[in-house]
Amino acid sequence: MSVRSEIIGCGSYLPERILTNDELAEDLDTSDEWIYSRTGIKQRHIVADGELTSDLAFKAASNAVEHADVDAANIDLVILATATPDKTFPATATKVQSMLGLKNGAAFDVQAVCSGFIYGLSIADNFIKTGQAKTAIVIGAETFTKLVDWEDRSTCVLFGDGAGAVVLRAFEDTQAADPSDKHSNKHRGILSTHLHSDGNHVELLQANGGPASTGTVGKVEMEGREVFRHAVQNLSSIVDEALEANNLNYEDVDWLVPHQANKRIIDSTAKKLKMPTDRVVVTVDKHANTSAASIPLALDVAVKDGRIQRGDLVLMEAMGSGFTWGAALVGW
Ligand code: ACO
């Protein structure tokens, strides 16, 4: 008998204000045609003045707690994946913990940029497997539009704001696995998570400030083509790694929920995985790249519109600045 974790609910939140490509093109030398054909993005949501990452995170987390139908008081771990915290310190997760009315357990931020949600999920899964937590909430929340240089057309068109969250709970894996039964424990809960990083490429994608260097927050700068190349390579290998670790192949996966950076990266990865496009969840057209929030946002959309059903096998993958990359195979 072993303790494992399962996702019992999800939620998300998007700021009200929508900024379309056409609106962007009013002040910037760009066009809807250029942005859509290169990235698949049509629009993004933008936070209101005074709206903080913690506000987005709290709304997504509350939504997930309600969907999971758990007593929030039982949550003993709050992990917030973000590269856009409210303040340099303390961790924004502690503020969200208090907004949720929680006093028990631990709350901390995870910084792995676009891979942050997968990193957070992996940490929460390990806390639960080792008995250090029983009910965890993992949130990805970003106000990335605060970090972009609105005069740099090669980066500012790519990002948006938003938040998504999942609630994880421990369960005792007592049932003998029946490989022919999709609903048996073989496909229940988090099957495995896989994390990687390679700091040799920090300068290909970064916010060029920080408290210890410039004393400013900095702005996003990126070598787009190089990032694209590494993303396709790393995402293909992490997907193979996750499937091999579980003796599964692409046909066993019901849904691919990729990080939503760019439709062309998603298509290339899905093609390598031989995953039909109708089993790939795509929200980049409406949300743009919301960094750590993109996977839980996409997951929430596909769960709430009924595509992802109990018993489905879901593969999530992400790659971000650092570089960091990771995957999680989850029985829904
Ligand atoms: N509108 C119009 N023209 C533009 C724009 C714009 N918004 N941005 C750049 N251009 C121009 C450039 O100035 C350049 O013009 P030039 O040929 O006269 O010099 C031309 O378009 C081509 O520029 P490239 O940067 O070579 O364009 P590319 O085809 O590589 O597309 C893009 C750029 C979309 C950023 C692409 O490299 C990409 O998708 N990279 C992946 C980056 C990514 O998704 N990062 C997100 C974070 S990492 C992650 O989440 C995985």
Boltz pocket constraint, residues with backbone or C-beta under 6 A from the ligand:
constraints:
  - pocket:
      binder: B
      contacts: [[A, 29], [A, 30], [A, 31], [A, 34], [A, 35], [A, 38], [A, 39], [A, 114], [A, 153], [A, 154], [A, 155], [A, 157], [A, 158], [A, 205], [A, 222], [A, 223], [A, 224], [A, 225], [A, 227], [A, 228], [A, 231], [A, 259], [A, 260], [A, 261], [A, 262], [A, 289], [A, 319], [A, 320], [A, 321]]
      max_distance: 6.0
